[in-house]
Amino acid sequence: MTQDSSSAVSPNALDSASLRAVAIAAAQATGPGLRAAFRGGVTSREKTNAHDLVTDFDEDTERILADYLLNAYPESTFWGEEDTQSDSAGGAELEWIVDPIDGTSNFVHGIALFSVSIAATINQELVAAVVYDPIAEIVFSADEFGAYINDTKISREDDASQPLRSDERSLSLLTDYPSAEAIAEDGPLALEAFGDLVTTFATVRRPVSSAQSLAHVAAGWSDVWFGFGLKAWDIAAGAFIVQQAGGHFEAIGDATADTLAQRISEDDDVHPLTAPAYFALGPGVESETTYGWITRILEHRQRG
């Protein structure tokens, strides 16, 4: 099922509903090519290591998205994972933060867990987002009015009237931790953390797509997610969808700081929404074990 964005207001209007509609149309424009290529012997190459792959389809998809979004909003800037960046990236009022294929390894290996991720910010504040599953043809999206799965608005639970779900034995956790890089960095602590999580939660799954994981948390299909070492394009769209669905998303900063509040990067080569770790909960969910491991791992890394 695809989402009808034809009833949107002017596509050049700088409001969250219009931005969401244009992002949906841009994402859906990439669907036919990705579906045709999927399980068709896609050739990949290493980007940073054997676990971090890129394909020609990542780059082609990003070009389609850049052309679509910048044509709709010529004064906007574009920040894409595959280096399609406007000359003044971060300098315009409206910015697009894009991951053309979040979960490239899954795409390459024929696993239907990857997505097209688009977030829109105005003055670096998230205002609209789309996570598009091109195989299932599901659009997860959000604007200032709420979050949606295709044409259906995700119901927001009333925290005052709903009991918190805090029994982790009944909760599902999505995380790609520990990766090979995390094991190299954190050593035995990484395996200790994974063992504790596996025995604490009802299920622990490794989707290898942060955007889709966050969308599933927003939808209520899973409960908890966390990740380290991610970039803004990995999490920006999913984060906003979680928040607008009534869930909780947190960017966690330096473990030695006075507070574990959101950290804004001061590195010119890193998007300002980037942080050391991220944590998401579905509506009405809490997880002390997950938060405890995030802070413990960050403290370990700070000491190291």
ABEGO torsion letter per residue (X at the ends): XBBBAAABBBAABBBAAAAAAAAAAAAAAAAAAAAAABGAGBBBBBAABAABBBBAAAAAAAAAAAAAAAAABAABBBBBAAGBBBAABGABABBBBBBABBGAAAAAAGBBBBBBBBBBBBGGBBABBBBBBAAAGBBBBBBAAEBBBEABBBBBBBAAABBBBABAAABBBBBAOBBAAAAAAAEAAAAAAAAAAAAABABBBBAGBAAAAAAAAAAGABABBBBBGBBAAAAAAAAAAAAAAGBBBBBBBBAABABBBBBBBABAABBAABBABBBBBBBGBBBAAAAAAAAAAAAAAAAX
